[in-house]
Amino acid sequence: MKKLLCALALGATALAVQAQAWTDKTVTLLVPFPPGGSTDMVARTLSTQMANKLGTTIVVDNKAGATGTIGAGMVKRAAPDGTTFLVTSLGPLVIAPHLIKGIPYDPIADFDTITVAVQAPNVLVVPAASPYKSVADVIAAEKKNPGKLTFASSGNGSSDHLTVELFWQQTGTTGVHVPYKGGAPAISDLLGGQVDASFQNINAVVTHVKAGKLRALAVTGDKRSSALPDVPTMAEAGVKGVDVYSWQGVVAPKGLPADVRQKAHAAMVAALNEPEVRKQFDALGFEIVANTPEQFATFEKNEYERWKKVIQTGNITAN
């Protein structure tokens, strides 16, 4: 009995230590994009859950501009004391560096990785009235009329833009890229039939697909999405090498103390594993990743080299 009580006491102590905040100052989760998007939603979910667990003040600060590189530069210049973190999509870390000259940071050298919070595949969608019923139909149409089919994206260098570029490279086809200033206007024109297709983030279009307003032809994940289980992967549809995930991760200014990094990581993983958070993200097509800082660092380097190759092969620019 005494051993049992000791074990319980030690367990309670461990939980108490784990729940302690690493600072009594306000912690800022900086989002380098406007409010309302996927990255902002992830940051606000983390801020609420972490504040509850740690008993400290955590705020979300949106600093949009230059495809996220302005906000990333601000975090790079912040003190590495655990009061400032960057919650970002893949863009500023592994895409923008290959498209924008003179960005104010080195994505690999200037940050300490914490965790990839979530990831979600893109999905190839067409308007409900489209004649294209499959990926094979799209490829056949592109080969019959090269450079004719229009593909909308949320902007030059975005995940949805680079996915279609990769699709063209892997299938030996061409089309017309139509960049918009954000995902909302791209989806609006897609719904209206002004463009032929788009590789959209699954969470941005899943409700339209389920409502019958868009037709989903394939997802770009390495497995089917629980949000659209009847939709095949690109590989199942006959196209290899187009396994693409949009992801949101957390990094800190370089030089974060090891104990602070460990506590921040533990708090974020605990927040992401809350049942209501998992349920919320799953409904939107997000997959919880919550990997280690070391796993994130390796993943970031692989993604950096991958998109560098796609951008160079496609001679893609930010203009």
PAZAPA-4460 file (N, C-alpha, C; in steps of 0.05 Angstrom, whole numbers, plus 32768, in hexadecimal, padded with zeros to 4 digits):
% residues 319
    n_x    n_y    n_z   ca_x   ca_y   ca_z    c_x    c_y    c_z   seq   type   mol
   8011   7FE8   8000   8000   8000   8000   8011   8019   8000     1      M     A
   8027   8018   8011   8039   802F   8012   8046   8034   7FF7     2      K     A
   804E   801E   7FE9   805A   8021   7FCF   8046   802D   7FBB     3      K     A
   802D   8024   7FBD   8019   802F   7FAB   8015   804D   7FAF     4      L     A
   8013   8055   7FC9   8010   8072   7FCF   8028   8082   7FC5     5      L     A
   8040   8077   7FC8   8058   8085   7FBE   8057   8088   7FA0     6      C     A
   804E   8072   7F93   804C   8073   7F75   8038   8088   7F6C     7      A     A
   8021   8089   7F7A   800D   809D   7F74   8017   80B9   7F79     8      L     A
   8025   80BD   7F8E   8030   80D7   7F95   8044   80E0   7F80     9      A     A
   8055   80CD   7F77   8069   80D4   7F62   805B   80DB   7F48    10      L     A
   8046   80CC   7F42   8037   80D1   7F29   802A   80ED   7F2A    11      G     A
   801F   80F4   7F41   8012   810E   7F44   8026   8124   7F42    12      A     A
   803E   811F   7F4D   8053   8133   7F4B   805C   8137   7F2E    13      T     A
   805F   8121   7F20   8067   8122   7F04   8053   8132   7EF3    14      A     A
   8039   812D   7EF9   8024   813C   7EEA   8024   8159   7EF1    15      L     A
   802A   815F   7F0A   802B   817B   7F12   8042   818A   7F05    16      A     A
   8059   817C   7F03   8070   8188   7EF6   806A   818D   7ED9    17      V     A
   805E   8178   7ECC   8057   817A   7EB0   8044   8191   7EAA    18      Q     A
   8033   8198   7EBD   801F   81AD   7EB9   802A   81C9   7EBF    19      A     A
   8042   81CA   7ECA   804D   81E4   7ED0   8055   81F3   7EB7    20      Q     A
   804F   820D   7EB7   8057   821E   7EA0   8075   8223   7EA2    21      A     A
   8082   8229   7E8C   809F   822E   7E8C   80A5   824B   7E90    22      W     A
   8090   825C   7E91   8094   8279   7E96   807B   8284   7EA2    23      T     A
   807E   829A   7EB1   8067   82A8   7EBC   805F   82BF   7EAA    24      D     A
   806D   82C2   7E93   8066   82D7   7E80   8051   82CE   7E6C    25      K     A
   8045   82E0   7E5E   8032   82D9   7E49   8041   82CB   7E32    26      T     A
   8037   82B5   7E29   8042   82A6   7E13   8033   82AD   7DF9    27      V     A
   8042   82B5   7DE4   8035   82BC   7DCB   8039   82A6   7DB6    28      T     A
   8023   829E   7DAA   8024   828C   7D93   801F   829E   7D7A    29      L     A
   8035   82A4   7D6C   8032   82B6   7D55   802B   82A6   7D3C    30      L     A
   8016   82AF   7D2F   800C   82A3   7D16   8013   82B7   7CFF    31      V     A
   8022   82AF   7CEB   802A   82C1   7CD6   8015   82C5   7CC0    32      P     A
   7FFC   82C0   7CC6   7FE6   82C2   7CB3   7FCE   82D1   7CC0    33      F     A
   7FBB   82D9   7CB0   7FA3   82E7   7CBC   7F93   82D3   7CCD    34      P     A
   7F81   82DE   7CDE   7F6F   82CD   7CEE   7F5C   82BE   7CDC    35      P     A
   7F53   82A6   7CE5   7F3E   8298   7CD7   7F47   8280   7CC7    36      G     A
   7F61   827E   7CC1   7F6A   8267   7CB1   7F71   824F   7CC2    37      G     A
   7F7B   823A   7CB5   7F81   8221   7CC3   7F97   8225   7CD8    38      S     A
   7FAC   8234   7CD1   7FC2   8237   7CE4   7FB8   8247   7CFD    39      T     A
   7FA8   825B   7CF8   7F9D   826B   7D0E   7F8C   8259   7D20    40      D     A
   7F7C   8247   7D14   7F6B   8236   7D24   7F7B   8223   7D35    41      M     A
   7F91   8218   7D2A   7FA3   8207   7D39   7FAF   8216   7D51    42      V     A
   7FB8   822E   7D4B   7FC5   823E   7D61   7FB1   8244   7D77    43      A     A
   7F99   824B   7D70   7F85   8253   7D84   7F7C   823A   7D95    44      R     A
   7F7B   8223   7D88   7F75   820A   7D96   7F8C   8204   7DAA    45      T     A
   7FA5   8207   7DA1   7FBC   8202   7DB3   7FBC   8216   7DCA    46      L     A
   7FB7   822F   7DC4   7FB8   8244   7DD9   7FA4   823F   7DEF    47      S     A
   7F8C   8237   7DE7   7F76   8232   7DFB   7F7D   821A   7E0C    48      T     A
   7F85   8204   7DFF   7F8B   81EB   7E0E   7FA4   81EE   7E20    49      Q     A
   7FB9   81FB   7E15   7FD1   81FF   7E25   7FCD   8211   7E3D    50      M     A
   7FBD   8226   7E38   7FB8   8239   7E4F   7FA9   822A   7E65    51      A     A
   7F96   8219   7E5E   7F88   820A   7E72   7F9A   81F7   7E81    52      N     A
   7FAD   81EA   7E73   7FBE   81D6   7E7F   7FD4   81E3   7E90    53      K     A
   7FDF   81FA   7E86   7FF6   8206   7E93   7FEF   821C   7EA7    54      L     A
   7FD7   8226   7EA5   7FCF   823C   7EB7   7FDE   8255   7EB1    55      G     A
   7FE5   825A   7E98   7FF3   8272   7E91   7FE4   827F   7E7A    56      T     A
   7FEB   8298   7E74   7FDE   82A7   7E5E   7FEC   82A1   7E44    57      T     A
   7FDC   8299   7E30   7FE7   8293   7E16   7FD5   82A2   7E02    58      I     A
   7FE2   82B2   7DF1   7FD3   82C2   7DDD   7FDC   82BA   7DC1    59      V     A
   7FC9   82BE   7DAE   7FCF   82BB   7D91   7FD2   82D6   7D85    60      V     A
   7FE8   82DA   7D76   7FED   82F4   7D6A   7FF1   82EF   7D4C    61      D     A
   7FDF   82FB   7D3B   7FE0   82F8   7D1E   7FF1   830E   7D12    62      N     A
   8007   8306   7D04   8018   8319   7CF7   801C   8310   7CDA    63      K     A
   8008   8317   7CC9   8008   830E   7CAE   8019   831F   7C9C    64      A     A
   8021   8313   7C85   802F   8322   7C71   8045   8312   7C64    65      G     A
   8049   8317   7C4A   805E   830A   7C3A   805E   82EC   7C3D    66      A     A
   8047   82E0   7C39   8042   82C3   7C3A   804D   82B7   7C54    67      T     A
   804B   82C6   7C6A   8052   82BB   7C84   806F   82C1   7C8C    68      G     A
   807F   82CC   7C7B   809B   82D0   7C81   80A0   82E8   7C94    69      T     A
   808E   82FB   7C95   8091   8311   7CA8   808E   8308   7CC4    70      I     A
   8079   82F8   7CCA   8075   82ED   7CE5   808B   82DA   7CED    71      G     A
   8094   82CA   7CDA   80AA   82B7   7CE0   80C4   82C7   7CE7    72      A     A
   80C9   82DC   7CD9   80E0   82ED   7CDF   80DE   82F9   7CFB    73      G     A
   80C6   8301   7D03   80C3   830C   7D1E   80C9   82F8   7D34    74      M     A
   80C1   82DF   7D30   80C6   82CA   7D44   80E4   82C4   7D44    75      V     A
   80F1   82C4   7D2D   810E   82BF   7D2C   811D   82D3   7D3D    76      K     A
   8113   82ED   7D3D   8121   8302   7D4C   8119   8303   7D6A    77      R     A
   8104   82F3   7D72   80FB   82F4   7D8D   810F   82E6   7DA0    78      A     A
   810D   82EC   7DB9   811E   82DF   7DCD   8117   82C1   7DD0    79      A     A
   812B   82B0   7DD1   8125   8293   7DD3   8121   828B   7DF0    80      P     A
   810C   8297   7DFC   8107   8292   7E19   80EC   8284   7E1E    81      D     A
   80DF   827A   7E09   80C6   826C   7E0C   80AD   827D   7E0E    82      G     A
   80B0   8297   7E07   8099   82A8   7E08   808E   82AD   7DEC    83      T     A
   809C   82A4   7DD7   8093   82A9   7DBB   8097   828F   7DAB    84      T     A
   8081   8286   7D9E   8083   826F   7D8C   8075   8277   7D71    85      F     A
   807E   826A   7D5C   8072   826E   7D42   8061   8255   7D3C    86      L     A
   8047   825A   7D37   8035   8245   7D2E   8030   824A   7D10    87      V     A
   803A   8238   7D00   803A   823E   7CE3   8033   8226   7CD2    88      T     A
   802A   822C   7CBA   8027   8217   7CA6   8043   8211   7C9A    89      S     A
   8044   81FF   7C87   805E   81F8   7C7B   806A   820E   7C6A    90      L     A
   8058   8221   7C61   8061   8235   7C4E   807B   8245   7C56    91      G     A
   807A   8253   7C6D   8091   8263   7C74   80AB   8252   7C7A    92      P     A
   80A8   8239   7C80   80BF   8229   7C88   80CB   8219   7C71    93      L     A
   80BB   820F   7C5E   80C6   81FD   7C4A   80BF   8205   7C2D    94      V     A
   80AE   821A   7C29   80A7   8222   7C0E   80B1   823E   7C08    95      I     A
   80AA   8252   7C19   80B1   826D   7C14   80D0   8272   7C10    96      A     A
   80E1   8263   7C1F   80FD   8268   7C1C   8107   8262   7BFF    97      P     A
   80F9   8252   7BF0   8101   824C   7BD4   80F4   825F   7BC0    98      H     A
   80E2   8270   7BCA   80D3   8281   7BB8   80D8   829F   7BBC    99      L     A
   80DF   82A6   7BD4   80E2   82C2   7BDC   80FF   82C8   7BE3   100      I     A
   810B   82DB   7BD5   8127   82E2   7BDB   8129   82F4   7BF4   101      K     A
   813D   82EF   7C03   8143   8301   7C1A   8130   82FF   7C31   102      G     A
   8124   82E7   7C36   8113   82E5   7C4E   8124   82E8   7C67   103      I     A
   8118   82F3   7C7C   8128   82FB   7C93   812F   82E5   7CA7   104      P     A
   8132   82CC   7C9E   8138   82B6   7CAF   8141   829E   7C9F   105      Y     A
   814F   828C   7CAC   8156   8272   7CA0   8144   825E   7CAE   106      D     A
   8131   8251   7C9F   811D   8240   7CAB   8129   8228   7CBA   107      P     A
   8140   821F   7CB2   814C   8208   7CBF   815E   8210   7CD7   108      I     A
   816D   8225   7CD4   8181   822D   7CE8   8177   8240   7CFD   109      A     A
   8161   824E   7CF8   8159   8264   7D0A   8142   825C   7D1D   110      D     A
   8139   8243   7D1D   8123   823C   7D2E   8129   8221   7D3C   111      F     A
   811D   821E   7D54   811C   8204   7D61   8101   81F7   7D5C   112      D     A
   8100   81E0   7D51   80E7   81D2   7D4C   80DA   81C9   7D66   113      T     A
   80C0   81CA   7D68   80B1   81C0   7D7F   80A1   81A7   7D77   114      I     A
   808D   81AB   7D65   807D   8195   7D5C   806E   819C   7D43   115      T     A
   8069   8189   7D32   8054   818B   7D1D   803A   8185   7D2B   116      V     A
   8028   8198   7D2C   800F   8194   7D3A   7FFC   8182   7D2B   117      A     A
   7FF6   818B   7D12   7FE2   817C   7D02   7FEB   817B   7CE5   118      V     A
   7FE0   8169   7CD6   7FE4   8169   7CB9   7FC9   8161   7CAC   119      Q     A
   7FC6   8168   7C93   7FAE   8161   7C84   7FB6   815F   7C67   120      A     A
   7FAB   814B   7C59   7FB1   8149   7C3C   7FA2   815E   7C2D   121      P     A
   7FAB   8164   7C15   7F9B   8173   7C02   7F88   8160   7BF4   122      N     A
   7F74   816B   7BE6   7F61   815B   7BD8   7F5C   8168   7BBD   123      V     A
   7F5D   8158   7BA8   7F57   8161   7B8D   7F39   8163   7B8A   124      L     A
   7F2F   817B   7B86   7F11   817F   7B84   7F0B   818D   7B6A   125      V     A
   7EF3   8187   7B60   7EE8   8194   7B49   7ECB   819D   7B4F   126      V     A
   7EC0   81B0   7B40   7EA4   81B7   7B45   7E91   819F   7B42   127      P     A
   7E7B   81A0   7B4F   7E68   8189   7B4E   7E5E   8184   7B31   128      A     A
   7E5D   8199   7B21   7E54   8195   7B05   7E6A   818E   7AF2   129      A     A
   7E82   818A   7AFC   7E99   8184   7AEA   7E96   8169   7ADC   130      S     A
   7E9F   8167   7AC4   7E9E   814E   7AB6   7EB3   813A   7AC0   131      P     A
   7EC6   8143   7AD0   7EDB   8132   7ADA   7ED3   8123   7AF3   132      Y     A
   7ED2   8108   7AF0   7EC8   80F7   7B06   7EDF   80E9   7B15   133      K     A
   7EF8   80EB   7B0A   7F0E   80DD   7B16   7F28   80EC   7B0F   134      S     A
   7F3E   80E4   7B1D   7F58   80EF   7B17   7F60   80E7   7AFA   135      V     A
   7F59   80CF   7AF1   7F5F   80C7   7AD6   7F51   80D9   7AC2   136      A     A
   7F39   80E2   7AC8   7F2B   80F4   7AB6   7F3A   810F   7AB3   137      D     A
   7F45   8119   7AC9   7F54   8132   7AC9   7F6D   812F   7AB9   138      V     A
   7F7C   8119   7ABE   7F95   8115   7AAF   7F8F   8112   7A91   139      I     A
   7F7A   8103   7A8A   7F73   8100   7A6E   7F6D   811A   7A61   140      A     A
   7F5E   812B   7A6F   7F57   8146   7A64   7F6F   8157   7A61   141      A     A
   7F82   8155   7A74   7F9A   8166   7A72   7FAC   815C   7A5B   142      E     A
   7FAD   8142   7A56   7FBD   8138   7A40   7FB0   813E   7A25   143      K     A
   7F96   813F   7A24   7F88   8145   7A0B   7F8A   8163   7A05   144      K     A
   7F89   8174   7A1A   7F8A   8191   7A16   7F9F   819D   7A2A   145      N     A
   7FB9   8199   7A23   7FCE   81A3   7A36   7FCC   81C1   7A3B   146      P     A
   7FD0   81C7   7A55   7FD0   81E3   7A5D   7FB5   81F1   7A5C   147      G     A
   7F9F   81E2   7A5D   7F85   81EE   7A5B   7F75   81ED   7A76   148      K     A
   7F76   81D7   7A85   7F67   81D5   7A9E   7F72   81E9   7AB2   149      L     A
   7F60   81F7   7AC0   7F67   820B   7AD4   7F66   81FF   7AF0   150      T     A
   7F7B   8205   7B00   7F7D   81FC   7B1B   7F80   8214   7B2E   151      F     A
   7F6D   8217   7B40   7F6E   822E   7B52   7F7F   8227   7B6A   152      A     A
   7F8C   823C   7B75   7F9B   8238   7B8E   7F98   8251   7B9F   153      S     A
   7FA0   824F   7BB8   7F9E   8266   7BCB   7FB4   827A   7BC7   154      S     A
   7FC6   8275   7BB4   7FDC   8288   7BAE   7FF5   827A   7BA4   155      G     A
   8006   828A   7B97   8020   827F   7B8E   8030   8275   7BA5   156      N     A
   803A   825C   7BA2   804B   8251   7BB7   803C   8244   7BCE   157      G     A
   8022   8243   7BCC   8012   8237   7BE1   8013   8218   7BDE   158      S     A
   800A   820A   7BF3   800A   81ED   7BF2   7FF9   81E3   7BDB   159      S     A
   7FE2   81EF   7BD7   7FD0   81E6   7BC1   7FDD   81EC   7BA6   160      D     A
   7FEB   8202   7BA3   7FF9   8208   7B8A   800F   81F3   7B85   161      H     A
   8020   81EE   7B99   8036   81DB   7B94   802D   81BF   7B91   162      L     A
   8016   81B8   7B9C   800B   819D   7B98   8003   8199   7B7B   163      T     A
   7FF7   81AD   7B6E   7FEF   81A9   7B52   8008   81A9   7B41   164      V     A
   801D   81B9   7B48   8036   81B8   7B39   8043   819C   7B3B   165      E     A
   8042   8190   7B53   804D   8175   7B56   803C   8161   7B47   166      L     A
   8022   8164   7B46   8010   8153   7B37   8016   8154   7B19   167      F     A
   801B   816C   7B0F   8023   816F   7AF3   803D   8161   7AED   168      W     A
   8050   8165   7B00   806B   8159   7AFC   8069   813A   7AFC   169      Q     A
   8058   812F   7B0E   8057   8112   7B10   8046   8105   7AFA   170      Q     A
   8034   8114   7AEE   8023   8109   7AD9   802B   8111   7ABD   171      T     A
   803F   8123   7ABB   8048   812D   7AA1   8032   813D   7A92   172      G     A
   8022   814B   7AA2   800D   815C   7A96   8011   8179   7A9D   173      T     A
   8001   818A   7A92   8003   81A7   7A98   7FE6   81B2   7A99   174      T     A
   7FE4   81C8   7AA8   7FCB   81D6   7AAB   7FD0   81F3   7AAF   175      G     A
   7FBC   8202   7AB8   7FBF   821E   7ABD   7FBB   8223   7ADB   176      V     A
   7FD0   822E   7AE8   7FCD   8235   7B04   7FC0   8250   7B07   177      H     A
   7FAB   8251   7B17   7F9C   826A   7B1C   7F9F   8271   7B39   178      V     A
   7FB2   8283   7B40   7FB6   828A   7B5D   7FA1   829E   7B66   179      P     A
   7F98   829B   7B7F   7F85   82AE   7B8B   7F93   82B9   7BA4   180      Y     A
   7F87   82CE   7BAF   7F91   82D9   7BC8   7F84   82CC   7BE0   181      K     A
   7F8A   82B3   7BE4   7F7E   82A4   7BFA   7F6D   828D   7BF0   182      G     A
   7F67   827A   7C02   7F57   8263   7BFB   7F3A   8269   7BF6   183      G     A
   7F2F   827C   7C05   7F12   8281   7C03   7F0A   8289   7BE7   184      A     A
   7F17   829D   7BDA   7F0E   82A4   7BBF   7F14   828E   7BAB   185      P     A
   7F29   827E   7BAF   7F2E   8267   7B9D   7F17   8253   7B9F   186      A     A
   7F0E   824D   7BB7   7EF9   823A   7BBA   7EDE   8245   7BAF   187      I     A
   7EDA   825F   7BB3   7EC2   826C   7BA9   7EC0   8269   7B8A   188      S     A
   7ED6   826D   7B7C   7ED5   826B   7B5F   7ED3   824D   7B57   189      D     A
   7EDE   823C   7B67   7EDC   821F   7B61   7EBF   8216   7B64   190      L     A
   7EB2   821F   7B79   7E96   8219   7B7D   7E85   8224   7B66   191      L     A
   7E8D   823B   7B5C   7E7E   8248   7B46   7E84   823D   7B2A   192      G     A
   7E98   822B   7B29   7E9F   8220   7B0F   7EB1   8231   7AFE   193      G     A
   7EBC   8247   7B0A   7ECE   8258   7AFA   7EE9   824C   7AF5   194      Q     A
   7EF1   8238   7B05   7F0A   8229   7B01   7F03   820B   7B01   195      V     A
   7F15   81FB   7AF5   7F0F   81DF   7AF1   7F15   81CD   7B09   196      D     A
   7F29   81D4   7B18   7F31   81C2   7B2E   7F43   81D1   7B42   197      A     A
   7F49   81C3   7B58   7F5B   81CE   7B6C   7F64   81B8   7B7F   198      S     A
   7F7D   81BA   7B89   7F87   81A9   7B9F   7F84   81BA   7BB8   199      F     A
   7F6E   81B7   7BC6   7F69   81C7   7BDE   7F6F   81B8   7BF7   200      Q     A
   7F76   81C7   7C0D   7F78   81BA   7C27   7F5E   81AD   7C2D   201      N     A
   7F5E   8194   7C37   7F46   8185   7C3A   7F33   8193   7C4E   202      I     A
   7F3E   819F   7C63   7F2C   81AC   7C77   7F1E   81C4   7C6B   203      N     A
   7F28   81D0   7C55   7F1C   81E8   7C4A   7F04   81E1   7C38   204      A     A
   7F02   81C8   7C2E   7EED   81C1   7C1B   7EDC   81A9   7C23   205      V     A
   7EE2   819C   7C3A   7ED4   8183   7C41   7EB6   8188   7C43   206      V     A
   7EAE   819F   7C4E   7E91   81A4   7C51   7E84   81A7   7C35   207      T     A
   7E92   81B3   7C22   7E87   81B6   7C07   7E85   819C   7BF9   208      H     A
   7E98   818A   7BFE   7E97   816F   7BF2   7E80   815F   7BFD   209      V     A
   7E7D   8160   7C18   7E67   8152   7C24   7E4C   815D   7C1D   210      K     A
   7E4B   8177   7C16   7E32   8183   7C0E   7E2C   817F   7BF0   211      A     A
   7E3E   8172   7BE2   7E3A   816D   7BC6   7E40   8184   7BB3   212      G     A
   7E4D   8198   7BBE   7E53   81B0   7BAD   7E6E   81AD   7B9E   213      K     A
   7E7F   819C   7BA9   7E99   8196   7B9C   7E9C   8177   7B9B   214      L     A
   7EAA   816E   7B86   7EAF   8151   7B84   7ECD   814C   7B8B   215      R     A
   7ED2   813B   7B9E   7EED   8134   7BA5   7EF6   811C   7B95   216      A     A
   7F0D   811F   7B88   7F17   810A   7B77   7F2D   80F9   7B84   217      L     A
   7F3E   8106   7B95   7F53   80F7   7BA3   7F5F   8108   7BB8   218      A     A
   7F69   80FC   7BCD   7F78   810A   7BE2   7F96   8104   7BDE   219      V     A
   7FA6   8117   7BE8   7FC3   8115   7BE3   7FD2   8108   7BFB   220      T     A
   7FC4   80FC   7C0D   7FD1   80EE   7C23   7FDB   80D3   7C1C   221      G     A
   7FEB   80C7   7C2D   7FF4   80AB   7C28   7FDF   8097   7C30   222      D     A
   7FC9   80A0   7C3C   7FB2   808F   7C42   7F99   80A0   7C3F   223      K     A
   7F82   8093   7C3E   7F69   80A1   7C3B   7F64   80B2   7C54   224      R     A
   7F55   80C8   7C50   7F4E   80DA   7C66   7F35   80D1   7C74   225      S     A
   7F35   80D2   7C8E   7F1C   80CB   7C9D   7F06   80DE   7C98   226      S     A
   7F0D   80F6   7C8F   7EF8   810A   7C89   7EEA   8104   7C6E   227      A     A
   7EF8   80F6   7C5C   7EEC   80EE   7C42   7EF5   80D1   7C3C   228      L     A
   7EEB   80BE   7C4B   7EF5   80A3   7C49   7EF0   8095   7C2E   229      P     A
   7EDD   809F   7C1F   7ED6   8092   7C05   7EE7   809D   7BEE   230      D     A
   7EF7   80B1   7BF4   7F07   80BE   7BDF   7F23   80B1   7BDE   231      V     A
   7F2C   80A7   7BC7   7F46   8099   7BC5   7F5D   80AC   7BC9   232      P     A
   7F74   80A0   7BCF   7F8D   80B0   7BCF   7F96   80B4   7BB2   233      T     A
   7FA9   80C6   7BAD   7FB4   80CA   7B93   7FC1   80B0   7B89   234      M     A
   7FCE   80A2   7B9B   7FDB   8088   7B93   7FC6   8074   7B8A   235      A     A
   7FB0   8073   7B99   7F9B   8060   7B92   7F8E   8068   7B77   236      E     A
   7F8F   8082   7B71   7F84   808C   7B58   7F98   8089   7B41   237      A     A
   7FB0   807F   7B47   7FC3   8079   7B32   7FDA   808D   7B2F   238      G     A
   7FDC   80A0   7B41   7FF1   80B4   7B3F   8004   80B1   7B57   239      V     A
   801C   80A9   7B53   8030   80A6   7B68   803F   80C0   7B6D   240      K     A
   804A   80C3   7B85   805B   80D9   7B8B   804E   80F3   7B91   241      G     A
   8034   80F3   7B96   8026   810C   7B9D   801A   8109   7BB9   242      V     A
   802A   80FF   7BCB   8022   80FD   7BE7   8029   8118   7BF4   243      D     A
   8015   8128   7BF9   801A   8144   7C02   8008   8149   7C1A   244      V     A
   8014   8154   7C2F   8005   815D   7C46   800A   817B   7C4B   245      Y     A
   7FF5   8189   7C51   7FF8   81A4   7C5C   7FFA   81A0   7C7A   246      S     A
   800C   81AF   7C87   8010   81AB   7CA4   8015   81C5   7CB3   247      W     A
   800F   81C4   7CCC   8013   81DA   7CDE   8026   81D1   7CF5   248      Q     A
   803B   81E0   7CF9   804F   81D9   7D0D   8055   81F1   7D1F   249      G     A
   8064   81EB   7D34   806C   8200   7D48   808A   8200   7D4A   250      V     A
   8096   8218   7D48   80B3   821B   7D4C   80B7   8233   7D5E   251      V     A
   80D0   8235   7D69   80D7   824A   7D7B   80F1   8257   7D71   252      A     A
   80F8   826F   7D7B   8112   827A   7D74   8128   8268   7D7C   253      P     A
   813D   8267   7D6C   8154   8255   7D71   8161   825B   7D8C   254      K     A
   8167   8246   7D9B   8174   824A   7DB5   8162   8246   7DCD   255      G     A
   814A   823B   7DC8   8137   8236   7DDE   8144   8222   7DF2   256      L     A
   8143   8228   7E0C   814F   8216   7E1F   8141   81FA   7E1D   257      P     A
   8151   81E5   7E22   8147   81CA   7E1E   812F   81C4   7E2F   258      A     A
   812F   81CD   7E48   8119   81C7   7E5A   80FF   81D5   7E51   259      D     A
   8102   81EE   7E47   80EB   81FD   7E3D   80E0   81EF   7E24   260      V     A
   80F2   81E7   7E12   80E9   81D9   7DFA   80DA   81BF   7E01   261      R     A
   80E4   81B1   7E15   80D7   8198   7E1D   80BB   819E   7E29   262      Q     A
   80B9   81B2   7E3A   809F   81B8   7E47   808B   81C3   7E32   263      K     A
   8095   81D3   7E20   8083   81DE   7E0B   8078   81C7   7DF9   264      A     A
   808A   81B5   7DF2   8082   819E   7DE2   806E   818D   7DF1   265      H     A
   8073   8187   7E0A   8060   8176   7E1A   8045   8183   7E1C   266      A     A
   8044   819E   7E20   802B   81AC   7E22   801B   81AC   7E08   267      A     A
   8029   81AF   7DF1   801C   81AF   7DD7   8012   8194   7DD0   268      M     A
   8021   817F   7DD5   8018   8164   7DCF   8000   815D   7DE0   269      V     A
   8001   8164   7DFA   7FEA   815F   7E0B   7FD1   816E   7E01   270      A     A
   7FD4   8186   7DF8   7FBE   8196   7DED   7FB2   8188   7DD4   271      A     A
   7FC3   817F   7DC3   7FBA   8173   7DAA   7FAD   8158   7DAF   272      L     A
   7FB4   814B   7DC4   7FA8   8130   7DCA   7F8F   8132   7DDB   273      N     A
   7F85   814A   7DE1   7F6B   814C   7DEF   7F55   8140   7DDD   274      E     A
   7F44   812F   7DE7   7F2F   8122   7DD7   7F1F   8136   7DC6   275      P     A
   7F17   814D   7DD2   7F06   815F   7DC3   7F16   816C   7DAC   276      E     A
   7F30   8170   7DB0   7F41   817B   7D9B   7F43   8167   7D84   277      V     A
   7F49   814E   7D8B   7F4B   8139   7D77   7F31   8137   7D66   278      R     A
   7F1B   8138   7D74   7F01   8135   7D67   7EFC   814D   7D54   279      K     A
   7F03   8165   7D5D   7F00   817D   7D4D   7F11   817C   7D34   280      Q     A
   7F2A   8175   7D37   7F3C   8175   7D20   7F36   815E   7D0D   281      F     A
   7F2E   8147   7D18   7F27   8130   7D07   7F10   8136   7CF5   282      D     A
   7EFC   8145   7CFF   7EE5   814C   7CEF   7EEC   815E   7CD7   283      A     A
   7F02   816D   7CDA   7F0B   817F   7CC5   7F1F   8172   7CB2   284      L     A
   7F27   8159   7CB8   7F3A   814C   7CA7   7F57   814F   7CB0   285      G     A
   7F5B   815C   7CC7   7F76   815E   7CD2   7F7F   8144   7CE0   286      F     A
   7F98   813D   7CDE   7FA3   8127   7CEC   7FB6   8132   7D02   287      E     A
   7FB3   812A   7D1A   7FC6   8132   7D2F   7FE1   8125   7D2B   288      I     A
   7FF6   8135   7D2B   8011   812A   7D28   801F   8129   7D43   289      V     A
   8023   8141   7D4F   802F   8144   7D69   8049   8134   7D6C   290      A     A
   805B   8138   7D59   8074   8129   7D59   8089   8137   7D6B   291      N     A
   80A0   812C   7D6D   80B5   8137   7D7E   80C4   814D   7D6F   292      T     A
   80D2   815E   7D7E   80E3   8173   7D71   80F7   8167   7D5D   293      P     A
   8102   8150   7D64   8116   8144   7D52   8109   8139   7D39   294      E     A
   80F1   812D   7D3C   80E3   8124   7D24   80DA   813B   7D12   295      Q     A
   80D2   8151   7D1F   80CA   8168   7D0F   80E2   8173   7D00   296      F     A
   80F9   8175   7D0C   8111   8180   7CFF   8118   816F   7CE6   297      A     A
   8117   8155   7CE9   811D   8144   7CD2   8108   8147   7CBC   298      T     A
   80EE   8148   7CC4   80D8   814C   7CB1   80DB   8166   7CA3   299      F     A
   80E1   817C   7CB1   80E4   8196   7CA5   80F9   8196   7C8F   300      E     A
   8110   818A   7C95   8126   8189   7C81   811E   817A   7C68   301      K     A
   810F   8164   7C6C   8106   8154   7C55   80F2   8164   7C44   302      N     A
   80DF   8171   7C52   80CB   8182   7C44   80D9   8199   7C35   303      E     A
   80ED   81A5   7C42   80FC   81BB   7C36   8109   81B3   7C1C   304      Y     A
   8115   819C   7C1B   8123   8193   7C03   810E   818A   7BEE   305      E     A
   80F8   817E   7BF7   80E4   8174   7BE4   80D8   818B   7BD4   306      R     A
   80D0   81A0   7BE3   80C2   81B7   7BD5   80D6   81C8   7BC5   307      W     A
   80EF   81C8   7BCE   8104   81D5   7BBE   8106   81C8   7BA3   308      K     A
   8106   81AE   7BA2   8108   819F   7B88   80F0   81A5   7B77   309      K     A
   80D7   81A4   7B83   80BF   81A9   7B73   80BF   81C6   7B67   310      V     A
   80C7   81D9   7B78   80C8   81F5   7B6F   80DD   81F9   7B59   311      I     A
   80F4   81ED   7B5C   8109   81F0   7B48   8101   81E2   7B2E   312      Q     A
   80F6   81CA   7B30   80EE   81BA   7B18   80D8   81C9   7B09   313      T     A
   80C5   81D5   7B17   80AF   81E3   7B0A   80B5   8200   7B04   314      G     A
   80CE   8209   7B0A   80D5   8225   7B06   80C0   8238   7B11   315      N     A
   80B8   8232   7B2A   80A2   8241   7B37   80AC   825A   7B44   316      I     A
   809E   8270   7B42   80A5   8289   7B4F   808E   8292   7B60   317      T     A
   8093   82A5   7B71   807E   82B0   7B83   806D   82C5   7B75   318      A     A
   8074   82CC   7B5D   8065   82E1   7B4F   8050   82D5   7B3C   319      N     A
***
